[in-house]
Amino acid sequence: HVVLNVRRPPFDDARVRRALASFFDRDAIVQVFRGAARPAAAHAKHGAPYYPLVAPHPFDPAAARRELRLAGFDAEAGTALRVVLLMPQGSEPLRRI
């Protein structure tokens, strides 16, 4: 799962959050775990009454770039969004992701 501090810029902007959600290829990540995982739409347990009845964001880097441009981030214009991802280590699936 990915956790963002939505109280701080740039993650307080829904356009940035939507863009980042579209940059993750959930299907490819699921394949790494060979059926032991499934794409999520929320940070909650699948099947729980509070789990949202929405599909996960599709993997769409082009749409993500458009969304980031609308939010004021455009690498070609010199205003790229820089994000640091912290990731656990130690297993082959995590290394491949």
C-alpha positions in Angstrom: 0.0 0.0 0.0 1.0 3.6 -0.5 0.5 6.1 2.3 0.5 9.9 1.6 0.3 12.8 4.0 -2.7 14.5 2.5 -2.3 17.5 4.9 0.8 18.6 3.1 1.4 19.8 -0.4 1.5 18.5 -3.0 -0.5 15.6 -1.7 -3.3 17.8 -0.4 -4.3 18.2 -4.1 -6.6 15.5 -5.3 -5.2 15.8 -8.8 -1.8 14.8 -7.6 -3.2 11.9 -5.7 -5.2 10.7 -8.7 -2.1 11.0 -10.9 0.0 9.0 -8.5 -2.7 6.3 -8.3 -2.6 6.0 -12.1 1.2 5.5 -12.1 1.1 2.2 -10.3 0.5 -0.9 -12.4 -1.5 -2.9 -9.9 -1.9 -5.9 -12.3 1.8 -6.2 -12.8 2.4 -6.0 -9.0 -0.2 -8.7 -8.4 1.6 -10.9 -11.0 4.8 -10.6 -8.9 3.0 -12.1 -6.0 1.7 -15.0 -8.1 -2.0 -14.9 -7.1 -1.4 -14.1 -3.4 -2.5 -10.5 -3.8 -5.2 -8.6 -5.6 -5.5 -4.9 -6.7 -6.9 -2.7 -4.1 -9.1 0.4 -4.4 -8.6 1.5 -0.8 -6.5 0.9 2.3 -9.0 -1.5 3.9 -9.8 -5.1 4.0 -11.5 -6.5 0.8 -15.1 -7.6 1.5 -15.4 -5.5 4.7 -18.7 -3.5 4.9 -16.7 -0.2 4.8 -14.7 -1.2 1.7 -15.5 1.2 -1.2 -17.4 -0.2 -4.1 -15.2 1.4 -6.7 -12.6 0.0 -9.1 -9.0 0.8 -8.5 -7.5 3.5 -10.7 -6.4 2.1 -14.0 -2.7 2.1 -14.9 -2.5 5.1 -17.2 0.7 7.1 -17.2 -0.5 9.4 -19.9 -3.6 10.4 -17.9 -1.4 10.8 -14.8 0.9 13.2 -16.7 -2.1 15.2 -17.8 -3.4 15.4 -14.3 0.0 16.5 -13.0 0.2 19.2 -15.6 -3.2 20.5 -14.4 -1.8 20.6 -10.9 1.2 22.6 -12.0 3.8 19.8 -12.4 5.4 19.4 -15.8 8.8 17.9 -16.2 9.2 19.5 -19.7 8.5 22.9 -18.2 11.0 22.4 -15.4 8.4 21.9 -12.7 8.6 18.1 -12.2 7.0 16.5 -9.2 9.6 14.8 -7.1 8.5 11.9 -4.8 10.6 9.7 -2.5 9.2 6.2 -2.1 10.2 4.3 1.0 10.0 0.6 0.4 10.6 -2.4 2.7 13.4 -4.8 1.6 14.3 -8.4 2.0 12.1 -10.5 -0.3 12.3 -11.3 -4.0 8.8 -10.0 -4.7 9.5 -6.7 -3.1 12.8 -6.4 -5.0 10.9 -7.0 -8.3 8.3 -4.4 -7.5 
